[in-house]
Amino acid sequence: MTRRQFRAVWLRLHKRYETKGLRIFRKGIKQSIRIPYAELSEFNYRLNIIQGVQSLYPMYVDLYQSTGVSHGKRVGKAINKEIQQEKNFNPIAFEGGYRNFISNWLINNAGTRIISVREELIEYLIKFIADKLEEGTDMRTISRELQKHVLSRGFYRWQIERIVRTETTAAANWGAIQAGESSRVQWEKVWISSKDARTRRRPDDQFDHFEMDGVTTDKGEPFDVNGDFIQFPGDPKGQPANVINCRCTVAIRAKRDKNGKIIFNNRLTTAISL
């Protein structure tokens, strides 16, 4: 499959992942918010809003499990097809390992990002209250309007779309990496850029993803994106300007010897990278 063909397939898949991810995040964010009683003072009301926004961690786990498992299985089956060995990649073993390790991986790699999203959500809610108070709205009315707003379809819409686009990219690409780790072949990573009008490129952007298209590294080596070293597009450890809203992907390519034959590992690798 050429990079152009791979890119077209990926962008179609990413839209599906985004659609499902949006459902997960809309539901998760709305369930995480507890609106306090309006009888509280303005100060205590705001304080309770902060305390009322519960952990967003469960919805991240749901999204990474849904997207990572689905995409990882696709990548693993593609590896099997490339080397013509159906028993090389075991989708059942892969899914079990992925689900067992995803929680710890998120804490170690995306914990800061999850906290940041929670803080942004709280800031959004507090601003809603401040704007209503400035308009002269009483606390009881604010409480009713806030509850109605949180339940509306437009609540926090563009922010949720941005978050989901970013996280589905990260989840899918991490799933692809783990599929490679779960195979019996030696492999390398190929960066596949979205290559359209929305793709990051200089001089308008600090990080150039357009020029990254086709860049290849060994499986354990990071990609150097203008000085930001990340393991895959969307890597949570990357700088925000490099990963937020990214739609690039990573292809897993089996290594071949000088005679063109697939190079296999001596034993199956099952560990999930943390």
Secondary structure, DSSP 4 states (H G I P E B T S, - for coil): --HHHHHHHHHHHHHHHHHHHHHHHHHHHHHH--PPPTTS-HHHHHHHHHHHS---HHHHHHHHHHHHHHHHHHHHHHHHHHHT-TTSS-HHHHHHHHHHHHHHHHHHHHHHHHHHHHHHHHHHHHHHHHHHHHTT--HHHHHHHHHHHHHSTTTTHHHHHHHHHHHHHHHHHHHHHHHHHTSSB-EEEEEE---STTS--TTTSSS-STTTTT-EEETTSPEEETTEEESSTT-TTS-HHHHTT---EEEEEE-B-TTSPBPBPSS---PPP-
